[in-house]
């Protein structure tokens, strides 16, 4: 995976490990991604950015809101 494909804050992603869609809210130290559900409350973390598939990049998310 190239750096351009790595999920980042604001991206809507699909987390293959949990089978959930979520929005990246924080990246801590480049080793832990914090996500919240696309709808609703809660959060979870991922230490495997290669398992996060970007569905809508942050640039498009801000245009669609």
HUWOQUI-V291771 format. One record per pair of residues at least 12 apart in sequence whose ideal C-beta (glycine too) atoms are under 8 Angstrom apart, sorted by the first residue. I is the first residue (numbers start at 1). J is the second residue. Records with the same first field share a line. If there is no record, write none. Layout:
I->J ; J
This chain:
1->49 ; 50
5->54
6->49
7->24 ; 33 ; 49 ; 52 ; 53 ; 54
8->24 ; 27 ; 58
9->24 ; 25 ; 26 ; 27 ; 58
10->23 ; 24 ; 58 ; 61 ; 62
11->23 ; 24 ; 54 ; 55 ; 56 ; 57 ; 58 ; 61
12->38 ; 54 ; 55 ; 56 ; 61
13->35 ; 52 ; 53 ; 54 ; 55
14->52 ; 53 ; 55
15->35 ; 44 ; 46 ; 51 ; 52
16->51 ; 52 ; 53
17->46 ; 48 ; 51
18->44 ; 46
20->35 ; 37 ; 44
21->37 ; 38 ; 55
22->35 ; 36 ; 37 ; 38 ; 44
23->35 ; 36 ; 37 ; 38 ; 61
24->52
25->43
31->47
32->45 ; 46 ; 47
33->45 ; 46 ; 47 ; 49 ; 52
35->52
